[in-house]
Amino acid sequence: MIKITDKDGTNQNILLLRSMGRGFFFLPLARVAAGFFLLFFSLPSGGSGWASSCTAQDFHLSQYDAPPLFLNPAMTGMFDGQYRIHAHYRTQWAAVASKPFTTTGISFDMPVKKFGVGLQVMNYRAGAGSYNVSSALLSFGYDVVFDKENNHHLALGVQYGILQKSVNTTALTFGNQYVGANGGSFDAGLASGETFSNSSFAVSDINAGLLYYYAKDNSRLNPFIGFSAFHLTQPTESFLGGNDKLPIRYYVHGGTKINVNEKIQFLPKFVYMKQINSQAFTVSLLLNYFMKDADSYLIFGPTYRNKDAAIIEIGINKGKYTARASYDINTSSLKSASGSRGGFEISLTYIARRSKPNPLANCPRL
């Protein structure tokens, strides 16, 4: 942490994260309400508030299981259909950032006998400095069946691809450019004191996961549980020529489909994420309700991300399409500044069915 002071010695309590490859952000703490420049800020998923360390963190999604390749490579091709296309969009922190955080993504996957193959492309953008992360990952899965009845499955998956990061350094301001006169401001004409070795770089990325699921037809319960790890090689990344490593991100996720009757299915589920000191525990309870006249399933339910957000989700499954929308109500220490406004998220999934549609398939089409 670097302490920034006015020329008269007044401490402005500004946190400057020098190694932008390790962290995201330059954050003024004391004068947020007064409109200090906000480049990037870390909102740890565990809800601990403002960033206090220089560890990088990946972006998160509230509909974490809607893009299956994002959650677990083992889910590649593990669905009832010929192929699947998924599109995703999220915007967050419009209430407190001049440029909101946005996440967009698209993926394609398909089963090939016991294998699954797919491709996922994601893009994240944050802050006035246009910090951008793009990734393109090839994904492979393999389904192991343990019994003759084809009920107990263990899916294995791996991903390999490219992760590219960039930032617009000309749009940034730094502690050395802060002038305390007349209430305080930043003078871009002053030397920043920073030496960037590059404004863009690319690294290779490897991820892996496994998933158990119980796929018996007409079963009252269909449980599933999975584990995945991302950035296994911990690639070196820095805009300043340092030796900073991208830390491994771990997921444990699970749940069970409770088939009450032909019209009603409940889906309690959870996900736990940990990346260095950042962690989050999220629980959900979704209802799938069959509307006979519309020949569709209504999806509705609450999600809670511990100490961070309460989320409401609604969606519909009709034929080959599933559309979902959710909204985060901020419950973290930032809620006074954000007015409890968090993120809006939408997703659309298309599955080319085989001969018989099955909106409530027992394999984990999460």
C-alpha positions as CSV (number, residue, x, y, z in Angstrom):
1,M,0.0,0.0,0.0
2,I,1.3,3.5,-0.8
3,K,0.1,6.4,1.2
4,I,-0.7,9.6,-0.9
5,T,-0.5,13.0,0.8
6,D,-1.3,16.5,-0.3
7,K,1.5,19.0,-0.6
8,D,0.6,20.3,2.8
9,G,1.0,16.7,4.2
10,T,-2.7,15.8,4.5
11,N,-3.2,12.1,4.1
12,Q,-5.8,11.4,1.4
13,N,-5.9,7.7,2.3
14,I,-5.7,6.6,-1.3
15,L,-4.9,3.0,-2.1
16,L,-2.7,2.7,-5.1
17,L,-2.1,-0.8,-6.4
18,R,1.1,-0.5,-8.3
19,S,1.2,-3.9,-9.8
20,M,-1.8,-3.7,-12.1
21,G,-1.0,-7.2,-13.4
22,R,-1.7,-8.6,-9.9
23,G,-4.6,-6.4,-9.0
24,F,-7.1,-4.4,-10.9
25,F,-7.4,-1.1,-9.5
26,F,-6.6,2.4,-8.3
27,L,-9.0,3.2,-5.6
28,P,-9.6,6.5,-3.7
29,L,-11.2,5.6,-0.4
30,A,-11.8,8.8,1.5
31,R,-13.4,10.9,-1.3
32,V,-15.6,8.5,-3.3
33,A,-18.7,10.6,-2.6
34,A,-16.8,13.7,-3.8
35,G,-16.3,12.1,-7.2
36,F,-12.6,11.0,-7.1
37,F,-11.5,9.2,-10.2
38,L,-12.3,5.5,-10.0
39,L,-10.3,3.2,-12.3
40,F,-10.8,-0.3,-11.0
41,F,-12.0,-1.5,-7.6
42,S,-12.1,-4.9,-6.2
43,L,-15.4,-6.1,-4.7
44,P,-14.5,-9.5,-3.3
45,S,-17.2,-12.1,-3.8
46,G,-17.0,-12.9,-0.1
47,G,-18.3,-9.4,0.6
48,S,-15.3,-8.0,2.5
49,G,-15.8,-4.6,0.8
50,W,-13.0,-2.5,-0.8
51,A,-9.8,-4.0,-2.0
52,S,-7.0,-4.2,0.6
53,S,-4.4,-6.4,-1.2
54,C,-2.8,-6.8,-4.6
55,T,-4.2,-10.2,-5.6
56,A,-6.0,-10.6,-8.9
57,Q,-9.5,-11.9,-8.9
58,D,-11.6,-13.3,-11.7
59,F,-15.0,-11.9,-12.5
60,H,-18.1,-13.7,-11.2
61,L,-21.6,-14.4,-12.5
62,S,-24.8,-14.7,-10.5
63,Q,-26.2,-17.2,-13.1
64,Y,-23.0,-19.1,-12.5
65,D,-24.3,-22.4,-13.9
66,A,-26.1,-21.0,-17.0
67,P,-22.8,-21.0,-19.0
68,P,-21.7,-24.6,-18.2
69,L,-18.2,-24.3,-19.6
70,F,-17.6,-21.3,-17.3
71,L,-18.4,-23.3,-14.2
72,N,-16.8,-26.7,-14.9
73,P,-15.1,-28.1,-18.0
74,A,-16.5,-31.5,-17.1
75,M,-19.9,-30.3,-18.2
76,T,-18.8,-30.1,-21.8
77,G,-21.2,-32.1,-23.9
78,M,-23.1,-33.4,-20.8
79,F,-26.6,-32.7,-21.9
80,D,-29.5,-34.4,-23.8
81,G,-29.2,-33.0,-27.3
82,Q,-27.2,-32.7,-30.5
83,Y,-25.5,-29.5,-29.7
84,R,-25.8,-26.5,-27.4
85,I,-25.2,-22.7,-27.9
86,H,-25.1,-20.3,-25.0
87,A,-24.9,-16.5,-24.9
88,H,-24.5,-14.4,-21.7
89,Y,-24.4,-10.8,-20.7
90,R,-23.9,-9.1,-17.3
91,T,-23.5,-5.4,-16.3
92,Q,-22.5,-4.4,-12.8
93,W,-21.8,-1.3,-10.6
94,A,-23.4,1.3,-12.9
95,A,-24.4,3.1,-9.7
96,V,-20.8,3.8,-8.6
97,A,-18.6,3.5,-11.6
98,S,-18.3,5.9,-14.6
99,K,-18.0,2.8,-16.8
100,P,-19.8,-0.3,-15.4
101,F,-18.2,-3.7,-15.3
102,T,-19.5,-5.8,-18.2
103,T,-19.2,-9.5,-19.0
104,T,-20.2,-11.1,-22.3
105,G,-19.7,-14.6,-23.5
106,I,-20.7,-17.2,-26.0
107,S,-20.1,-21.0,-26.0
108,F,-20.8,-24.0,-28.2
109,D,-20.5,-27.6,-27.2
110,M,-21.8,-31.0,-28.3
111,P,-21.6,-34.7,-27.3
112,V,-19.7,-37.2,-29.4
113,K,-20.5,-40.6,-28.0
114,K,-19.0,-40.6,-24.6
115,F,-17.0,-37.4,-25.3
116,G,-17.8,-33.8,-25.3
117,V,-16.2,-31.0,-27.3
118,G,-16.7,-27.3,-27.1
119,L,-15.5,-23.7,-27.4
120,Q,-16.0,-20.8,-25.0
121,V,-15.2,-17.1,-25.7
122,M,-15.6,-14.6,-22.8
123,N,-14.8,-10.9,-22.5
124,Y,-14.8,-8.8,-19.3
125,R,-14.4,-5.0,-19.3
126,A,-14.1,-2.8,-16.2
127,G,-13.5,0.8,-15.3
128,A,-12.6,4.1,-17.0
129,G,-9.2,2.6,-18.0
130,S,-11.0,0.0,-20.1
131,Y,-9.3,-2.9,-18.3
132,N,-10.2,-5.8,-20.6
133,V,-9.8,-9.5,-20.3
134,S,-10.6,-11.8,-23.2
135,S,-10.4,-15.6,-23.3
136,A,-10.9,-18.3,-25.9
137,L,-10.9,-21.9,-24.6
138,L,-11.2,-25.2,-26.2
139,S,-13.1,-27.6,-23.9
140,F,-13.2,-31.4,-23.8
141,G,-15.2,-33.8,-21.6
142,Y,-15.5,-37.5,-21.1
143,D,-18.4,-39.4,-19.5
144,V,-17.7,-42.5,-17.4
145,V,-20.7,-44.7,-16.6
146,F,-20.4,-46.9,-13.4
147,D,-23.5,-49.2,-13.8
148,K,-25.4,-51.2,-16.4
149,E,-28.5,-49.1,-15.8
150,N,-26.7,-46.0,-17.0
151,N,-27.6,-44.1,-13.8
152,H,-24.3,-43.2,-12.1
153,H,-22.0,-40.9,-14.1
154,L,-18.6,-39.3,-13.5
155,A,-17.7,-36.6,-16.1
156,L,-14.1,-35.4,-16.5
157,G,-13.1,-32.3,-18.4
158,V,-10.2,-30.1,-19.4
159,Q,-9.8,-26.7,-21.1
160,Y,-6.9,-25.1,-22.9
161,G,-6.7,-21.7,-24.5
162,I,-5.6,-18.1,-24.5
163,L,-6.1,-15.4,-21.9
164,Q,-5.5,-11.8,-23.1
165,K,-5.5,-8.7,-21.0
166,S,-5.2,-5.0,-21.9
167,V,-5.6,-1.6,-20.4
168,N,-5.7,2.0,-21.8
169,T,-2.9,3.6,-19.9
170,T,-3.6,7.0,-21.4
171,A,-6.9,7.1,-19.6
172,L,-5.4,6.4,-16.1
173,T,-4.6,8.7,-13.3
174,F,-2.2,8.0,-10.5
175,G,-1.2,9.1,-7.0
176,N,1.7,11.2,-8.2
177,Q,-0.9,13.2,-10.3
178,Y,-3.1,14.1,-7.3
179,V,-3.2,17.8,-6.4
180,G,-4.8,18.7,-3.0
181,A,-5.6,22.3,-3.8
182,N,-9.2,23.5,-4.3
183,G,-10.7,20.4,-2.8
184,G,-8.4,17.9,-4.6
185,S,-8.1,16.8,-8.2
186,F,-5.9,14.9,-10.6
187,D,-3.6,16.7,-13.0
188,A,-3.0,14.4,-16.0
189,G,-0.2,16.7,-17.1
190,L,2.0,15.6,-14.2
191,A,4.3,12.6,-14.4
192,S,2.6,9.5,-13.2
193,G,5.7,7.9,-11.8
194,E,4.8,4.6,-13.4
195,T,6.6,2.8,-16.2
196,F,4.5,0.4,-18.2
197,S,6.4,-2.4,-20.0
198,N,3.2,-3.1,-22.1
199,S,-0.5,-2.3,-22.2
200,S,-1.5,-5.7,-23.5
201,F,-0.3,-9.3,-23.1
202,A,-1.5,-12.8,-23.6
203,V,-0.9,-16.1,-21.7
204,S,-1.9,-19.7,-22.1
205,D,-4.5,-21.0,-19.7
206,I,-5.4,-24.6,-18.5
207,N,-8.5,-25.6,-16.5
208,A,-9.9,-28.9,-15.4
209,G,-12.8,-30.4,-13.5
210,L,-14.9,-33.4,-12.6
211,L,-18.6,-33.9,-12.0
212,Y,-20.7,-36.7,-10.6
213,Y,-24.4,-36.9,-11.5
214,Y,-27.2,-39.4,-11.0
215,A,-29.3,-39.6,-14.2
216,K,-32.0,-42.2,-13.5
217,D,-35.2,-41.4,-15.3
218,N,-38.4,-40.9,-13.2
219,S,-36.3,-40.7,-10.0
220,R,-37.6,-38.5,-7.3
221,L,-34.1,-37.1,-6.7
222,N,-31.2,-36.5,-9.1
223,P,-28.2,-35.2,-7.2
224,F,-25.0,-33.9,-8.6
225,I,-21.7,-32.5,-7.3
226,G,-18.6,-31.2,-9.0
227,F,-15.2,-29.7,-8.5
228,S,-13.2,-27.5,-10.9
229,A,-10.0,-25.5,-10.9
230,F,-8.9,-22.7,-13.3
231,H,-5.5,-21.2,-14.2
232,L,-3.7,-24.4,-13.1
233,T,-0.4,-23.3,-14.5
234,Q,-0.6,-19.9,-12.7
235,P,0.7,-17.9,-15.7
236,T,2.8,-14.9,-15.2
237,E,1.0,-11.6,-15.9
238,S,1.9,-8.0,-15.4
239,F,1.7,-4.6,-17.2
240,L,4.8,-3.5,-15.3
241,G,7.2,-6.3,-16.2
242,G,6.9,-8.0,-12.9
243,N,6.7,-11.7,-12.0
244,D,3.1,-11.7,-10.8
245,K,1.1,-15.0,-11.0
246,L,-2.5,-15.4,-11.8
247,P,-3.8,-17.5,-8.8
248,I,-5.8,-20.7,-9.2
249,R,-9.6,-20.3,-8.8
250,Y,-11.4,-23.3,-7.3
251,Y,-15.1,-24.2,-7.4
252,V,-17.1,-26.8,-5.5
253,H,-20.7,-26.9,-6.7
254,G,-23.6,-29.2,-6.2
255,G,-27.3,-29.7,-5.7
256,T,-30.2,-32.0,-6.5
257,K,-33.2,-32.0,-8.7
258,I,-36.3,-32.8,-6.7
259,N,-39.1,-34.0,-9.1
260,V,-42.2,-33.4,-7.1
261,N,-44.7,-34.3,-9.9
262,E,-45.2,-33.8,-13.6
263,K,-45.6,-30.0,-13.1
264,I,-43.2,-29.1,-10.4
265,Q,-39.5,-29.5,-9.9
266,F,-37.3,-27.8,-7.3
267,L,-33.6,-27.3,-7.7
268,P,-31.7,-26.4,-4.5
269,K,-28.0,-25.8,-5.4
270,F,-24.8,-24.2,-4.2
271,V,-21.4,-23.1,-5.3
272,Y,-18.3,-22.3,-3.3
273,M,-15.5,-20.3,-4.9
274,K,-12.0,-19.6,-3.6
275,Q,-9.2,-17.6,-5.2
276,I,-6.4,-16.7,-2.8
277,N,-8.1,-14.7,0.0
278,S,-11.3,-14.1,-2.0
279,Q,-14.1,-16.5,-1.4
280,A,-17.8,-16.7,-1.9
281,F,-20.6,-19.1,-0.9
282,T,-23.8,-18.9,-3.0
283,V,-27.0,-20.8,-2.5
284,S,-30.1,-21.0,-4.7
285,L,-33.5,-22.5,-4.8
286,L,-35.1,-22.5,-8.2
287,L,-38.6,-23.7,-9.2
288,N,-39.4,-25.2,-12.5
289,Y,-43.2,-25.1,-13.1
290,F,-44.8,-26.6,-16.2
291,M,-47.4,-24.4,-17.8
292,K,-49.5,-26.8,-19.9
293,D,-51.3,-24.2,-22.0
294,A,-48.0,-22.6,-23.1
295,D,-46.1,-25.9,-23.3
296,S,-43.3,-24.2,-21.3
297,Y,-41.5,-24.3,-18.0
298,L,-41.4,-21.2,-15.8
299,I,-38.2,-20.8,-13.9
300,F,-38.2,-18.7,-10.7
301,G,-36.3,-18.4,-7.5
302,P,-34.0,-16.6,-5.1
303,T,-30.2,-16.8,-4.8
304,Y,-28.0,-15.4,-2.0
305,R,-24.3,-14.7,-2.3
306,N,-23.0,-14.5,1.3
307,K,-22.4,-10.9,2.5
308,D,-22.5,-9.6,-1.1
309,A,-25.9,-9.8,-2.9
310,A,-29.5,-11.1,-2.8
311,I,-30.5,-12.2,-6.3
312,I,-33.9,-12.7,-7.9
313,E,-34.0,-14.9,-11.1
314,I,-36.8,-15.6,-13.5
315,G,-36.7,-17.5,-16.8
316,I,-38.6,-19.7,-19.2
317,N,-37.8,-22.9,-21.0
318,K,-39.8,-23.5,-24.2
319,G,-38.8,-26.2,-26.6
320,K,-35.2,-25.8,-27.6
321,Y,-34.7,-22.4,-25.8
322,T,-34.0,-21.4,-22.2
323,A,-34.0,-17.7,-21.4
324,R,-33.0,-16.4,-17.9
325,A,-32.7,-13.0,-16.3
326,S,-31.6,-12.0,-12.8
327,Y,-30.9,-8.9,-10.8
328,D,-28.4,-8.5,-7.9
329,I,-29.5,-6.4,-4.9
330,N,-26.3,-5.3,-3.2
331,T,-26.0,-6.3,0.5
332,S,-22.3,-5.7,1.0
333,S,-20.6,-2.7,2.7
334,L,-20.9,-0.8,-0.6
335,K,-24.7,-0.7,-0.4
336,S,-24.8,2.8,1.0
337,A,-22.8,4.1,-2.0
338,S,-24.6,1.9,-4.6
339,G,-28.1,2.4,-3.2
340,S,-28.2,-1.5,-3.1
341,R,-28.1,-1.6,-6.9
342,G,-25.9,-4.4,-8.1
343,G,-25.9,-6.2,-11.4
344,F,-28.3,-7.2,-14.2
345,E,-27.7,-10.4,-16.0
346,I,-29.3,-12.2,-18.9
347,S,-28.6,-15.5,-20.7
348,L,-30.0,-17.5,-23.6
349,T,-29.4,-21.2,-24.3
350,Y,-30.3,-23.1,-27.4
351,I,-30.2,-26.9,-27.4
352,A,-30.8,-28.8,-30.7
353,R,-32.8,-31.7,-29.4
354,R,-32.8,-35.2,-30.4
355,S,-36.1,-36.9,-31.3
356,K,-37.7,-36.4,-27.8
357,P,-37.6,-33.0,-26.0
358,N,-36.9,-33.3,-22.3
359,P,-36.9,-29.9,-20.5
360,L,-36.2,-31.5,-17.2
361,A,-33.5,-33.9,-18.3
362,N,-31.9,-35.8,-15.4
363,C,-28.3,-35.2,-16.6
364,P,-27.0,-31.9,-15.1
365,R,-28.0,-29.3,-17.7
366,L,-27.3,-26.6,-15.2
